[in-house]
Structures are given as C-alpha cells and as structure tokens.
Amino acid sequence: MGLQDRVKAAAKNVEGKIQETVGDVTGNQKQQIEGKAKQAEAQVQNTVEDVKDEVKKIVD
C-alpha cells in the first residue's frame, strides 16, 4: 500500500468536496463540476491502491 498515494487521494477528495460546496453556495456550476471531478479522481486513486494491495497479497 502506498500510504503517500492514499494521503494524496484523501487530500484531493477533501479539496474536491470543498470546491463543490463553494460552487453550490455561489451558484458556480464550473466549481461544482471541477469539485466532483477531483472527488472522482481521488476515488480512482484509491481503487488503484486497493488493486495494488490485493496483487501484493497474492504475490506474497
């Protein structure tokens, strides 16, 4: 497991949630979409780390 990669993904997720919320409050659709995109990217990063963990379990 890449702890550093998981921390980066968590930070990107939080950043995305904040950006989406700011977009909601201000009515800025671009901010909302960009925030959701960052959250999706973070989810992909976490999924990649999960796959790496599972492969490592199989190999070990």
Secondary structure as UniProt FT lines:
FT   HELIX           3..26
FT   HELIX           29..59
//
